[in-house]
Amino acid sequence: MNLDLQGFGPALAAGMLMTIQLALSALCLGLVLGLLGALAKTSPNRALKWLGGTYSTLVRGIPELLWVLLIYFGTVSSMRAIGHFFGIPNLSLSAFAAGVIALGLCFGAYATEVFRGAMLAIPKGHREAGLALGLSRSRIFIKLVMPQMWRIALPGLGNLFMILMKDTALVSVIGLEEVMRHAQIAVTTTKQPFTFYMVAAFMYLGMTALSMIGLAWLERRASVGFVRSAS
Amino acid sequence: MSWEFILKWLPKLLQGATLTLELVAIAVVAGLILAIPMGIARASRNPYVRALPYAYIFFFRGTPLLVQLFLVYYGLAQFDAITQSALWPYLREPFFCAALTMTLHTTAYIAEILRGAIQAVPVGEVEAGRALGMSRGKALLYIILPRAARIGLPAYSNEVILMLKASALASTVTLLDITGMARTINARTYMPEQTFFIAGIIYLVMSFALVQGFKLLERYLRVDASQGR
């Protein structure tokens, strides 16, 4: 079988770059949201605890596609109001920004649970040792909890990243020119839907396979010095 | 948010909810049935048998559901052999395509859940059955599968919730499920905040009901009591 992309190769490659940018940007936002969510959920403050819990349940119960649509279409009037306030006419979220926010929000909700589990897995004695040494709560978190937490959270975060990678395809629905959107454009001109969607499928497969390798490397790196218990 | 708006459009969205439920029910039930042989093969000790479903699972877990859906719904029409076959009246229908793709997709995930569950069945219990003179097939049917079903049930309930959310993609092939209905209402009224908000609430209620239902099922199957080793 010889594959003829009919000149759409570069466009698809550009789409792949866009997909990777989208996934990495959403990952950054999601990690921050996840950390904040986990901190809120484990905090002794009841209001914060409620906020963290509501965030993770609410976001996890609603489909990713609906979040993409809600953030893209649902913020038009409020963004316009904000733009009006600052004197910028017709301010609105780009498809990329809406995609990053929606996917980051969803990633963060799941990451909240992963981080919370990782925080709880750290022996209480470590925290108490920090307190005994007179470290402040924030320093205990940054210097003691965080470095140990990453190692435990990494496999869970890796799974979430794979899901995020595949969810980037949803942003094509609001017109962002990533892999899926370029494949759709190619299909409308060439009338070869199977060929182009298959190419897109293999591009995603390549990206997930690559991130699997990268994650395995990260996990190996993070667990240097830890003996795997025989299970 | 006005009550008038909710009262006017809620019936439409609930109508979409029935379509969503149908899609999810078909996918998770048919997916479970297809996944049982695949999961057993994946847990096999023979490396050739184990490798057999691997490519299937790798493809369906490594690509987005949206791509799979477009491959089935738009992609298959590229081949004359398919458009002229007896299956074409079905493969032309968006509902059939969505149900088929979701089933194939969830089969891959459920098969992996089953593999994990089968491998988590304590070896001693299987050996006890074999020592009592059970054949391999009997041990599989009476010991491994009932045990694996209980071990895998929590993960399966997660997969059902994920499928509920994934079913929103059916709206991209013109189906009027909850999301599809919401997009239509949004196009007509241009009230995206309200419309998508109500649609989100319906999804939340549905996933909450599913979670509670699975909790009842877990209690009925005494999942907690059978976890002790």
Interface residues (C-beta under 8 A of the other chain):
Chain A: L58 G61 I62 P63 E64 L65 L66 L69 L70 F73 G74 V76 S77 K166 D167 T168 A169 L170 S172 V173 M180 A183 Q184 V187 K191 Q192 P193 F194 T195 Y197 M198 A200 A201 Y204 L205 T208 A209
Chain B: F58 F59 G62 T63 P64 L65 L66 V67 Q68 F70 L71 Y74 G75 L76 A77 Q78 F79 L164 K165 A166 S167 A168 L169 S171 T172 T179 A182 R183 N186 P192 E193 F196 F197 A199 G200 Y203 L204 S207 F208
